[in-house]
Amino acid sequence: MPVLPSIRLFDLDLVSTSRTQAIDALLAQPRARVAFVNAHCVNVAMTDPTYRRALHSADMLLPDGAGLELAARMHGAQFQDNLNGTDLGPDLARALAWRGLSLFLLGGRPGVAERAATRLQNLAPGLEIAGTCDGYDGLRDARATIDAINASGADMVWMATGVPHQDIWLAQNAAHLHPRFLMGVGALLDFLSGRVTRAPLWLRRARLEWLWRLGLEPRRMFRRYLIGNVIFVGHAVRHRFRHGRSQ
């Protein structure tokens, strides 16, 4: 993979480039596995060594959200772009369509991947959806899922089963998967399908989309955002004092 500018935080090399350059660099490669990294991912990686190894072995790590921006600023750095999956996904789908590459959607509740596929084809005319599979019954038999993906002839897989599962599963099964590109996309299929509503643009621009998600699903998101954000800031402060502004 071409050497892209990066910022090293939490012992991870996070890409610091524009959305267009990140997509072009990814699709220029013969094979690549991609993961998004946000504040929640950092918290999980601190306590889950299997997930941490999955991140370290990925070919491209993309910074996602205000937490990573804050951590970068604490080290005297700034990401060129917030490369979160929800915004990058449609642009990536259009790039796939333009290049004649196909996409397999894996994850979400039954019916979510199919609705997301329809939405993507509206956003990216000409995009070929090679197949879909939900993240419940569709993942009970890993071998059958791998066979279905390979039989589809897909060039890229988007897996949406959440952190850490999606990135661990892709890392563990990458050698058996034929698609060139593998990417864990979190809640992207939920957003595309309409199952979860995105925050208004002004909240997104203010980097407060997490507050919208908390309001939509307070019981599920309370620990992740209210407690998790405090934990993440603690990690960021410790990392800053341990490594200084040059890291």
N, C-alpha and C positions, 0 to 999 in steps of 0.2 A: 504494500500500500504506500502511495506517496506520503512523504513525511509532511504532516500538517502541523501548523502551529498548535501548541498545547500548553496548558497550565497544569502543573503537578500539585494536586491537593489530596490529602489523605492517602498518600502513596499510590495515587491513580493519575494517569496521564489523560486529561480531559481535553478534547478537541476545542480549539479556539479559532473558529473561522466562520464564514457566512454559511447560511443554510444551503445556498446554491453550490458553493465550493465543497461542502461536506458531502452532498449528494453526488456530485460529479466524481469526487475522489473515491467514494464507496463503489459506485457502479463501474468504475474503471478497473476494479480488481477482479481476478479470476474467482476468488472465494473470499468471504468475510463474514464474521459474526459481530453484531453490533448490540450494545446495551446502552440504555439511557441511565443516567445517574442523577438522582435528586437527593434532597436532605434525608428522606426516608430510606433510600438505598444506602446511604452512608451509615445511618444508624444500624440497619440490618447487617451490613458488612462487618461492623465492629464486633458483632457477637456470633456471626454465622461464618465459620471458616470455609464451608463448601461454597457458599455464595461469594465470598471474597475471592476464592480461587477462580470462580467463573468470571468475575469481573476482570481479574488480572490476565486471564487467558483470552479475553475478547480482543478482536482486531481494532475496534473503534469504540471509544466511550464518549458519549455526547452529554454535555451539561444541560440539566433540566431544572429550571426554576430559580426562584429568588434566593433560596438557601445557598446554592453554589455561587451565585453572583456575590452574595455577602461574604462568603469564605474567601473568594478570590480577592475582593477589595481589602480584606484584612491582611492579605499578603502583598498588597501593592500592585495587584494585577486586575485585569478586566477582560471578561470574555467578549469576543467580537459579536456573538449572537447567543440568544437563549434558544438552544436547539432541542426544545421539548418535542415529544412525539406528536402531540395533538396538532401543533402548527406545522411540523415538518412532514407529517404523513401525507397530506394531500399533494404537496409539492413533489414528494418522492413518488407517489402514484402517477403523477403526470410525467415524471421522468421515465418511469418504467414503460408507460404507454408509448411515449415518443420513441423509445429504443426497442419496442416490440417484445418486452420482457413480461412474463406472467407472474401472478401473485397468488399465494395460498394463504387463507386466513384461518388461524387456529386459536380457539379460545372463546370465552364469553359464555353466557347462558344460551340454551338452545334457541336458535333463531336469530341471535345477535349477529353472528358472522355473516349470515345471508343478507340481513338488512344493511350491514356495513358494506358488503360487496356492492349492493345496488347503489348506495350513496357514493362510493368511490368511483363507480363507472359513470355517474353523473358528473362528478368533479373532474374526472380524468377520462374523457371520451377515448374509446379505443383500448382501454385497459382490459387485459384478459385476466379474469379470475379463474385460476386453474382448479380451485376447489375450496371447500370450507369444511370446518369440523368444530363442533362446540368443545368447551373445556370441561365438560362433565362426563357424560357417557362416552363422548368421543375420545377421551384420554384414559379410559379404564384399561385398555390394552395398548401399551406403548408400541409394541411390534406392529400391530395392525395400523396404528396411526402413522408410523414411519412408512409402512408399505403404501398407505393411501397417498401420502405426500409425494413419495417417489414416483408412484404410478401416474400422478397428475401431470408430471413434467414441469412443475413450477420452477421458476427461476429464483423466486424469493419467498420466504415464509415470514409472516408476521404472527408472533405468538403473544396472546393476551390472556395470561393466567395470573398475572401479578407477580410482585417481588416477594420472595426470591425464586419462586417456583419456575417461572418462565426462563430465566437466564441459566439456572442450574440444569433444567431439562434440555435446553438447547446445547449447553456445553457438553453434557454427558452423551448426547445423541448426535452431535455434529458429524462424527465420522461415518455415521450410517445414513445420513440425509444427503440426497443428491442435489437439492437446490444450491445455487451458488451463494446466496445471501440469506442469512438468518438474523432475525431482529426480534427482541422482546419489546412489546409496545404498550404494556400496561393497560390502561383504561381506554386506549384509542378506539377500539371497536365499539365500546359502550357509547362513546361520544358520537362516532360516525353513525351508529344505528339509531340514535335518538333516545336510547334507554336512559342515558344521563345527559342532562342539559349543561352546556358550557356556560361559564360566567359571562356577564356582559363585557363588552370590549373594554370599557373604562376600568373595570376591576382587573382584567388581564393586564392592561397597560400599567396599572399600579402594582403589579405583582402580588395581587391578593386573591388569585383564583382559588387558593387553598381555603380561604374563608367561605367562598361560595360552596365548595365541596363539603365543608363542615356543616353548613346550613342545610344542605340537601340530605346528608346522611350523618347526623350528629352522633348516633350511637356507634357506628362503625368507624368514623373518622376521628372521634375525640382523642383517642390515644395517639393516633398517628400524627395529628396536627398540633393539638395543644400541648400534650406531653412531649411528643416527638420533636417539635420545634425547639423546645427548651433543651432537650438532650443534644440536639444537633449543634446549637450555639455553643454548648459546653465543649463538644468535640472540636469545633472550629477554633475556639479560644485556646484550648490546649495545643492544638496543632500549630497555631500561630506562635505561641511562646516556645514550642519545641523546635520549630524549623525557621522562625524568623520570616522576613519579608522576601527572601530570595527563593523560597520553595515554591 
